[in-house]
Amino acid sequence: MAYGLSRRKLNPKVPLLPGEGEKHHLTSLEGLAALSLDALSSVAYGPEAIVLALVVAGTGALSATLPVTLAIVFLLAVLVVSYAQVIAVHPDGGGAYAVAKADLGGASSLLAAASLVVDYVLTVAVSLTAGADALASAFPALAHDKLLVCLAGLALLTAVNLRGVADSARVLMLPTVLFVVAIVGVIVVGLLRTHPAAVVGTAQPFPAQETLGLLLILKAFSSGCSALTGVEAIANAVPTFRSPRVRHAQRTEFMLGGLLGVMLVGLAVLIRRDHVAPRGDVTVLAQLTAGAYGDGWAYYATNLIVTLVLLLAANTSFGGLPVLMSLLARDHRLPHLFALRAERPVYRYGVVALALLAALLLLATDADTHRLIPLFAIGVFIGFTVSQVGLVRHWTTRKPAGWKRHTAINGTGAVLTTLAALVLLLTKFLEGAWVVVIAIPLMMLLFARIQRYYTEVGKELELGRVPAPPDRRAESLVIVPLGEVSKLARHAISAALALGDEVVAVAVESDADRTRSLEQAWSRWNPGVRLDVIDSPHHSLVQPIVDYIQRAAQDGRLIAVLIPEVEPRHRRYEILQNQRGLLLATVLRARTDVVVCMLPYRLRV
């Protein structure tokens, strides 16, 4: 040790990223705010999907809303208990993709990844359209501009996430609390009233077109299962919780299940008691809100809170899908650029990909929530089933203490989610679910083909092997394309002399007088480098240089082409510079095997 110096604790100079350091991790309540908005906000469209499915049998069939909701809440309870076990087994997060990759193998992990991609994209689209519906319920003038409202919201979310402004749990806490208080208030105040305080929307006739049979009840069940989306989000993000992470994450999962179950059942009771049927220009939730609070300020405030929470729920996908795409890129199942992070840090390519896919979906469906719902839950329940089956495989192969009880829980979850997925598929196939049936296998094929390509590339590059000794060439040649003698030429020749054994300057001229003038200027400068002037009677610049380089490469020497490029101080002046250097570099990379180097010369103006 050095005398006279005391031992000091060195603190890192680089600031920790959000989520690094215990104080940045989530408590159970903060986790509920940050990770549960997707699931909690589904009460804005889940009960309405049940009502729309049942009303084809007439308004009298709406009495079945409560039994259907109770069946969905039972499935919710099974899923919550099952995902509590996922959290315990996979404390590093990753959800269905991580479970499938660890316990089920390649094909199942591809299925899980494809279903998650569908889920994330549809979460954005459905949340935005449901938010636009809630906004239009308060402000009917926006009813015909919902697509523009959705696209504007999507543009805002994309811009925010490209900037890397991460959602803070403390920021999300307030809208989450306001939303839960508003919805619970609608239920409590509505139940205390003997009749609705106000009626909003225009009445519509609903003659009975079907009988209330098993098929219609299954359709209503499958539509209402859209309320279960987002239950898996907590299991995907276990590392973001404070220690002990598993206990905090499981507590948050149970809190989510309890809150969501209470809200779904409470709203279903109100729908059954007040015979709430769909009305023009308003949502079912808006009708229940008016019935509880009247059509005053509380009605408008609740609809604005619902819109805000749905917008934030859409934002959860911007945190989830780019991370999933980065994992797929690291597993060589997507282009590696999706694993690149900006300095903020943000997976920008994933953010842009999600925004484009969601925009296309919004345009294809004209921002209609009820056209999106049939597509929504299938991908979710495929992910549910894969994770449950994976855990059954985990328990039966490792057989830890209590494995039979755990297997029974996850096995029950797997059976129920499989049945629910089949019901969704059969009842919603002709309504749009066929799109998901086609999209998921196509994505699986895409992932597999990309992985196969990277595998072949790895074999050709002999990755993971010790390569042969490098070739030792006798000498190298550096070719410098130039236009005239200037300070730029000096900058380029100086750099070239430091890089290679032999340097040659090359110029292309089509006029004899200009050729003679260039040679004289070169002679007066005398940099100690040979100048070759290529005659080009057709005024072509790129092709003569390419031909010259190809002839020079015939003797097997290592050749580098150093292309000087002027860079203005201000980007607005870039268009004033010629782009011949970039064009030449592009052609050389496409047609030759030489080393191409771009040498910038930065201007002061």
Summary of the structure (lengths in Angstrom):
residues: 605
radius of gyration: 31.9
end to end distance: 52.9
largest distance: 102.8
contacts: 2016
relative contact order: 0.12
helix: 69%
strand: 7%
